[in-house]
Amino acid sequence: MEIEKGTVVLGANNGVDIGDVGLQAGSNRIGTVSGVQKTVSVTKALDATTDYTAEDVLSEDEAAGSGTHWTFSAIARANAAAGYITKAHVIWETTALTPRLTLYLFDTASTGCELDDNAANTSPLYGEIATYVGSIDFPALSDVGGVSEAVATPSTTGNLPLAFKCAAAADDLFGVMVTRDAITGEAAGSSMVCRLTTDQY
């Protein structure tokens, strides 16, 4: 038997029987030092029945109270787990659109922020700062004849990497997508995809 800095180290064949040892089930990951990468994608068919003005919400329904969050389900490895968002990718199926977008993220679904399409943004509300994770600023969307898209990484503007920690009973993050510029040329019902790549810890 060796004693090293107050820790008992049992060598092989030292004649000591420590009996059966059980590990309690839990969410701890043994043996992983670096993060485990995961990408979560959310798609919405935007209502987009009229042009957007700067600071409008982008969502699937413009009827009052009918819009919903961009919900990034199981983005953490377990309830209350943490990680870093290292890449954000937004894709709009309509070509030749160039707005700059911002995604506001929360660890709990907002009960007060504006979620309806084409409505003036209110995120983040001061009363919900405790659940506010942060925001991702996308570069201007662009295309070369295909979809309009933008990618935010640590090498671009956008606030990445962005640390997050999910709520005690959840492994999701909840987003509100907002345009920083006026938009014309949008098509009603066109799909927008937002992908977040994370390192889970």
C-alpha positions as MATLAB code, in Angstrom:
seq = 'MEIEKGTVVLGANNGVDIGDVGLQAGSNRIGTVSGVQKTVSVTKALDATTDYTAEDVLSEDEAAGSGTHWTFSAIARANAAAGYITKAHVIWETTALTPRLTLYLFDTASTGCELDDNAANTSPLYGEIATYVGSIDFPALSDVGGVSEAVATPSTTGNLPLAFKCAAAADDLFGVMVTRDAITGEAAGSSMVCRLTTDQY';
ca = [
       0.000    0.000    0.000;
       1.282    3.455   -0.913;
       0.379    6.772    0.695;
       0.512    9.767   -1.652;
      -0.560   13.263   -0.558;
      -3.177   11.920    1.815;
      -4.709    9.535   -0.742;
      -4.594    5.784   -0.217;
      -3.478    4.014   -3.384;
      -4.100    0.255   -3.433;
      -1.615   -1.672   -5.524;
      -2.325   -4.989   -7.226;
      -2.102   -8.140   -5.065;
      -1.566   -6.218   -1.834;
      -3.941   -8.483    0.050;
      -6.502   -5.778    0.831;
     -10.134   -6.550   -0.014;
     -12.195   -3.377   -0.262;
     -15.389   -5.254   -1.108;
     -17.969   -4.302   -3.714;
     -17.931   -0.700   -4.892;
     -21.037    0.804   -6.559;
     -21.354    4.035   -8.518;
     -24.596    5.957   -8.088;
     -26.389    6.765  -11.341;
     -26.111   10.392  -12.350;
     -25.205   12.801  -15.132;
     -21.480   13.065  -14.401;
     -19.212   12.094  -17.278;
     -16.083   10.215  -16.203;
     -12.949   10.460  -18.299;
     -13.966   13.330  -20.584;
     -11.807   16.434  -20.322;
     -12.849   18.361  -23.432;
     -16.411   19.179  -24.457;
     -18.575   16.847  -26.526;
     -19.786   18.576  -29.678;
     -23.477   18.645  -30.594;
     -25.511   20.582  -33.175;
     -29.194   21.363  -32.614;
     -31.344   22.666  -35.476;
     -34.685   24.499  -35.401;
     -36.795   25.248  -38.498;
     -39.691   27.700  -38.734;
     -41.932   28.595  -41.665;
     -42.005   32.363  -41.198;
     -45.361   34.076  -41.498;
     -43.694   36.973  -43.365;
     -46.913   38.318  -44.879;
     -45.604   41.907  -44.866;
     -42.194   43.571  -44.956;
     -40.178   43.641  -41.746;
     -38.973   46.819  -40.131;
     -35.773   46.978  -38.118;
     -36.105   45.322  -34.685;
     -39.050   43.106  -35.681;
     -39.401   39.532  -34.420;
     -39.115   36.646  -36.903;
     -41.489   33.820  -36.068;
     -44.103   31.461  -37.490;
     -47.290   33.400  -36.678;
     -48.133   37.093  -36.565;
     -51.456   36.648  -34.760;
     -51.334   38.118  -31.257;
     -50.046   35.569  -28.775;
     -49.508   32.858  -31.406;
     -45.759   33.086  -32.033;
     -43.447   30.689  -30.205;
     -39.808   30.480  -29.138;
     -37.019   29.027  -31.208;
     -36.588   26.015  -28.903;
     -33.200   24.284  -29.023;
     -34.172   20.993  -27.413;
     -31.638   18.860  -25.526;
     -28.829   21.277  -26.296;
     -27.197   20.308  -22.987;
     -26.228   16.744  -22.050;
     -28.536   16.763  -19.005;
     -30.838   18.997  -17.010;
     -28.935   21.945  -15.485;
     -25.827   21.073  -17.530;
     -23.624   23.676  -19.193;
     -21.625   24.274  -22.327;
     -20.407   26.779  -24.902;
     -22.069   27.747  -28.181;
     -19.202   27.808  -30.671;
     -21.032   28.218  -33.990;
     -24.394   29.632  -35.090;
     -25.719   29.191  -38.629;
     -28.906   30.780  -39.973;
     -30.346   29.817  -43.372;
     -33.310   31.504  -45.071;
     -34.624   29.683  -48.125;
     -35.443   32.952  -49.924;
     -32.523   34.168  -52.007;
     -31.046   37.705  -52.102;
     -31.886   38.679  -48.504;
     -29.207   40.603  -46.595;
     -30.433   41.538  -43.090;
     -28.370   41.232  -39.929;
     -30.139   39.074  -37.352;
     -29.816   38.670  -33.597;
     -30.814   35.594  -31.580;
     -31.653   36.232  -27.914;
     -31.324   33.120  -25.744;
     -32.900   32.199  -22.410;
     -32.704   29.145  -20.143;
     -36.450   29.357  -19.470;
     -39.334   30.059  -21.842;
     -40.210   33.727  -21.614;
     -43.666   34.656  -20.427;
     -43.428   38.323  -21.374;
     -41.183   38.799  -24.418;
     -42.777   39.456  -27.811;
     -42.817   36.252  -29.891;
     -45.182   37.112  -32.755;
     -43.864   37.535  -36.289;
     -43.485   41.091  -37.587;
     -44.078   42.550  -34.109;
     -41.661   44.965  -32.459;
     -39.107   43.143  -30.346;
     -39.048   43.500  -26.548;
     -36.281   40.985  -25.665;
     -34.673   40.854  -23.244;
     -37.094   42.169  -20.630;
     -35.501   43.510  -17.464;
     -37.799   41.349  -15.366;
     -36.419   38.209  -17.059;
     -32.714   39.006  -16.836;
     -32.224   36.090  -14.421;
     -33.047   33.625  -17.228;
     -31.231   35.522  -19.988;
     -28.213   33.641  -21.375;
     -27.034   36.203  -23.931;
     -27.341   37.111  -27.605;
     -25.748   36.000  -30.862;
     -25.291   38.648  -33.550;
     -25.148   37.197  -37.060;
     -23.226   38.877  -39.858;
     -25.398   40.086  -42.738;
     -27.022   37.290  -44.695;
     -25.699   36.764  -48.220;
     -26.028   34.369  -51.147;
     -24.387   33.412  -54.403;
     -27.583   32.435  -56.185;
     -28.800   29.995  -53.507;
     -30.285   30.412  -50.055;
     -29.535   33.457  -47.907;
     -27.302   32.515  -44.983;
     -24.918   33.748  -42.322;
     -22.522   32.017  -39.943;
     -21.278   33.349  -36.605;
     -18.122   31.853  -35.101;
     -15.454   33.010  -32.650;
     -13.633   34.432  -35.696;
     -16.532   36.753  -36.606;
     -18.561   39.303  -34.740;
     -21.371   37.687  -32.802;
     -20.399   37.126  -29.133;
     -19.132   33.553  -29.594;
     -18.190   31.395  -27.838;
     -21.205   31.979  -25.589;
     -21.317   30.119  -22.281;
     -24.666   28.751  -21.165;
     -26.154   26.743  -18.323;
     -29.602   25.218  -18.572;
     -32.268   25.554  -15.908;
     -32.516   22.997  -13.107;
     -35.282   20.954  -14.740;
     -34.398   21.479  -18.409;
     -31.763   20.734  -21.045;
     -33.132   23.266  -23.562;
     -32.485   26.861  -24.563;
     -35.220   29.193  -25.818;
     -34.614   31.845  -28.463;
     -36.157   34.973  -29.956;
     -34.958   35.848  -33.457;
     -34.916   39.552  -34.365;
     -33.863   41.483  -37.464;
     -31.579   44.460  -36.984;
     -32.443   45.747  -40.471;
     -35.577   46.338  -42.518;
     -36.386   43.428  -44.861;
     -38.157   43.470  -48.205;
     -38.357   40.641  -50.702;
     -39.341   38.041  -48.115;
     -41.748   35.260  -49.142;
     -44.703   34.324  -46.934;
     -44.249   30.873  -45.430;
     -40.577   30.635  -46.364;
     -38.484   28.440  -44.097;
     -35.701   29.666  -41.834;
     -33.293   27.252  -40.177;
     -31.111   28.096  -37.180;
     -28.383   25.667  -36.111;
     -26.409   26.016  -32.906;
     -23.233   23.976  -32.411;
     -22.133   23.505  -28.811;
     -19.399   21.979  -26.724;
     -21.257   20.193  -23.913;
     -19.756   19.864  -20.439;
];
